[in-house]
Amino acid sequence: MAQTLRLAPSILSADFVRLGEEVRAIEKAGADLVHFDVMDNHYVPNLTIGPLVCEAIRPHVTIPIDVHLMVEPVDALIPLFARAGANIITFHPEASRHVDRTLQLIHDHGCKAGLVLNPATPLDWIDHVMDRLDMLLLMSVNPGFGGQSFIASTLPKLQAARKKIDAHAAAGGQPIWLEVDGGVKTDNIGQIVAAGADTCVAGSAVFGAPDADGGYRAVMQALRRAAAAKARD
């Protein structure tokens, strides 16, 4: 079954001096989501941005803000990001003492909820919480830094995740988006979407292009064309 491809540029690769301008530019260029990477120098070896930055960019875009929490512990930050304007909040199961409760906490604050699985984190984590998931994010790099290369073993994992999600939907379950983050480029997005992804995070692939000549739009159009071409093969 053909999937509708959503593109979620990660502002981890944006120019932070011009962040408001950058997020306005990606929405104008056709982005479906703003991907917002939160790192705490504890769960992952890097430190990025928090709720104040989310609150600052919220008035600049109308598309959803997709907050990926790479933090431990995770629960205390969820209400802060919900109030800051997040629409989707995802977290790593290893960072929560009670995964089901954390998913419910996200919903209680009016956001869509999802789990993030690292390359070596087994897919079995989702089996008993699928009724609470709006999104499953598979990391195709080890989280912590932008600009890494795609880990090929993500492709069979994606196929297995797609089967689980489709079986859940066939049994009457709610829709679950299947997102991939890490090393997504024009030369591999076709394989990624063919394996089952319907949402792709792209950081350096998008923000590495100069936008003065419409570069962001050109890159996102190229990503969509590459995905569509593989679907026709």
For each residue, the residues with C-beta under 8 A, 3 or more apart:
1: 166
2: 231
3: 193 196 197 198
4: 198
5: 193 198 199 200 224 227 228
6: 32 33 177 198 199 200
7: 30 31 32 33 199 200 202 206 220 223 224
8: 31 32 33 34 35 66 179 199 200 201 202
9: 13 14 26 31 34 35 201 202 203 206 207 216 220
10: 13 14 35 36 37 146 181 201 202 203 207
11: 14 19 22 23 34 35 36 37 57 203 207
12: 35 37 48 146 203
13: 9 10 146 147 203 204 206 207 208
14: 9 10 11 18 19 22 23 207
15: 18 19 22 207
16: 19
17:
18: 14 15 21 22
19: 11 14 15 16 22 23 53 56 57
20: 23 24 56 57 60
21: 18 24 25
22: 11 14 15 18 19 25 26 207
23: 11 14 19 20 26 27 34 57 60 61
24: 20 21 27 28 60 61
25: 21 22 28 29 211 216
26: 9 22 23 29 31 34 206 216 220
27: 23 24 31 34 61 62 63
28: 24 25 217
29: 25 26 211 214 216 217 220
30: 7 217 220 221
31: 7 8 9 26 27 34 63 206 220
32: 6 7 8 63 64 199
33: 6 7 8 63 64 65 66 88 199
34: 8 9 11 23 26 27 31 57 61 63 64 65 66
35: 8 9 10 11 12 66 68 181 201 203
36: 10 11 49 53 54 65 66 67 68 86
37: 10 11 12 48 49 68 70 146
38: 48 49 50 67 68 69 70 71 77 81
39: 43 44 46 47 48 70 71 143 144
40: 43 44 47 70 71 72
41: 44 45 46 47
42: 71 72
43: 39 40 70 71 72 92 94 95
44: 39 40 41 70 143 144
45: 41 144
46: 39 41 144 145
47: 39 40 41
48: 12 37 38 39
49: 36 37 38 53 54
50: 38 53 54 77 80
51: 54 55 77 80 81 83 84
52: 55 56 84
53: 19 36 49 50 56 57
54: 36 49 50 51 57 58 65 67 81 84 85 86
55: 51 52 58 83 84 85
56: 19 20 52 53
57: 11 19 20 23 34 53 54 60 61 65 85
58: 54 55 61 65 84 85
59:
60: 20 23 24 57
61: 23 24 27 34 57 58 65
62: 27
63: 27 31 32 33 34
64: 32 33 34 87 88
65: 33 34 36 54 57 58 61 85 86 87 88
66: 8 33 34 35 36 86 87 88 90 135 179
67: 36 38 54 81 86 88 89 90
68: 35 36 37 38 90 91 116 137 181
69: 38 74 77 78 81 89 90 91 92 95
70: 37 38 39 40 43 44 92 95 116 143 144
71: 38 39 40 42 43 74 77 91 95
72: 40 42 43 92 94 95
73: 76 95 96 97
74: 69 71 77 78 91 92 95 96 102
75: 78 96 101 102 105
76: 73 79 80
77: 38 50 51 69 71 74 80 81
78: 69 74 75 81 82 89 102 105 106 109 111
79: 76 82 83 105 109
80: 50 51 76 77 83 84
81: 38 51 54 67 69 77 78 84 86 89 111
82: 78 79 86 89 106 109 110 111
83: 51 55 79 80 109
84: 51 52 54 55 58 80 81
85: 54 55 57 58 65
86: 36 54 65 66 67 81 82 89 111
87: 64 65 66 111 112
88: 33 64 65 66 67 111 112 113 114 134 135
89: 67 69 78 81 82 86 106 111 112 113 114
90: 66 67 68 69 113 114 115 116 135 137 179
91: 68 69 71 74 95 96 102 114 115 116
92: 43 69 70 72 74 95 96 115 116 117 118 121 143
93: 96 99 115 117 121 125
94: 43 72 118 121
95: 43 69 70 71 72 73 74 91 92
96: 73 74 75 91 92 93 99 101 102
97: 73
98: 101 102
99: 93 96 102 103 115 125 129
100: 103 104 128 129 132
101: 75 96 98 104 105
102: 74 75 78 91 96 98 99 105 106
103: 99 100 106 107 113 115 129 132 133
104: 100 101 107 108 113 132
105: 75 78 79 101 102 108 109
106: 78 82 89 102 103 109 111 112 113
107: 103 104 110 111 112 113 132
108: 104 105
109: 78 79 82 83 105 106
110: 82 107
111: 78 81 82 86 87 88 89 106 107
112: 87 88 89 106 107 134 135
113: 88 89 90 103 104 106 107 132 133 134 135
114: 88 89 90 91 133 134 135 136 137 177 179
115: 90 91 92 93 99 103 125 126 129 133 135 136 137
116: 68 70 90 91 92 137 138 139 143 181
117: 92 93 121 122 123 125 126 136 137 138 139 157
118: 92 94 121 139 142 143
119: 139 140 141 142 151 153 154
120:
121: 92 93 94 117 118 125
122: 117 125
123: 117 126 157 160 161 164
124: 127
125: 93 99 115 117 121 122 129
126: 115 117 123 129 130 133 136 161 164
127: 124 130 164
128: 100
129: 99 100 103 115 125 126 132 133
130: 126 127 133 164 165 168 173 176
131: 173 174
132: 100 103 104 107 113 129
133: 103 113 114 115 126 129 130 136 176
134: 88 112 113 114 174 175 176 177
135: 66 88 90 112 113 114 115 176 177 178 179 199
136: 114 115 117 126 133 161 165 176 177 178 179
137: 68 90 114 115 116 117 179 180 181 201
138: 116 117 154 157 158 161 178 179 180 181 197
139: 116 117 118 119 142 143 154 181 182
140: 119 150 151 154 180 181 182 183 184 192
141: 119 148 149 150 151 181 182 183
142: 118 119 139 148 151
143: 39 44 70 92 116 118 139 182
144: 39 44 45 46 70
145: 46 148
146: 10 12 13 37 203 204
147: 13 203 204
148: 141 142 145 182 183
149: 141 183
150: 140 141 154 182 183 184 185 188 192
151: 119 140 141 142 154 182 183
152: 155
153: 119 156 157
154: 119 138 139 140 150 151 157 158 180 182 192 195
155: 152 158 159 191 192 195
156: 153 159 160 195
157: 117 123 138 153 154 160 161
158: 138 154 155 161 162 178 180 192 195 196 197
159: 155 156 162 163 195 196
160: 123 156 157 163 164
161: 123 126 136 138 157 158 164 165 178 196
162: 158 159 165 166 178 195 196
163: 159 160 166 167 196
164: 123 126 127 130 160 161 167 168
165: 130 136 161 162 168 169 176 178 196
166: 1 162 163 169 170
167: 163 164 170 171
168: 130 164 165 171 173 176
169: 165 166 172 173 174 175 176
170: 166 167
171: 167 168
172: 169
173: 130 131 168 169 176
174: 131 134 169
175: 134 169
176: 130 133 134 135 136 165 168 169 173
177: 6 114 134 135 136 198 199
178: 135 136 138 158 161 162 165 196 197 198 199
179: 8 66 90 114 135 136 137 138 197 198 199 200 201
180: 137 138 140 154 158 184 192 197 199 200 201
181: 10 35 68 116 137 138 139 140 141 184 200 201
182: 139 140 141 143 148 150 151 154 201
183: 140 141 148 149 150 151 188
184: 140 150 180 181 188 189 192 200 201 202 205 223
185: 150 188 189 202 205
186: 189 205 219 222 223 226
187: 226
188: 150 183 184 185 191 192
189: 184 185 186 192 193 200 202 223 226 227 230
190: 193 194 226 227 229 230 231 233
191: 155 188 194 195 230
192: 140 150 154 155 158 180 184 188 189 195 197 200 227
193: 3 5 189 190 196 197 198 200 227 230 231
194: 190 191 230 231 233
195: 154 155 156 158 159 162 191 192
196: 3 158 159 161 162 163 165 178 193
197: 3 138 158 178 179 180 192 193 200
198: 3 4 5 6 177 178 179 193
199: 5 6 7 8 32 33 135 177 178 179 180
200: 5 6 7 8 179 180 181 184 189 192 193 197 223 227
201: 8 9 10 35 137 179 180 181 182 184
202: 7 8 9 10 184 185 189 205 206 219 220 223
203: 9 10 11 12 13 35 146 147 206 207
204: 13 146 147 207 208
205: 184 185 186 202 208 219 223
206: 7 9 13 26 31 202 203 209 216 219 220
207: 9 10 11 13 14 15 22 203 204 216
208: 13 204 205
209: 206 215 216 218 219
210: 213 215
211: 25 29 214 215 216
212: 215
213: 210 218
214: 29 211 217 218
215: 209 210 211 212 218 219
216: 9 25 26 29 206 207 209 211 219 220
217: 28 29 30 214 220 221
218: 209 213 214 215 221 222
219: 186 202 205 206 209 215 216 222 223
220: 7 9 26 29 30 31 202 206 216 217 223 224
221: 30 217 218 224 225
222: 186 218 219 225 226
223: 7 184 186 189 200 202 205 219 220 226 227
224: 5 7 220 221 227 228
225: 221 222 228 229
226: 186 187 189 190 222 223 229 230
227: 5 189 190 192 193 200 223 224 230 231
228: 5 224 225 231 232
229: 190 225 226 232 233
230: 189 190 191 193 194 226 227 233
231: 2 190 193 194 227 228
232: 228 229
233: 190 194 229 230
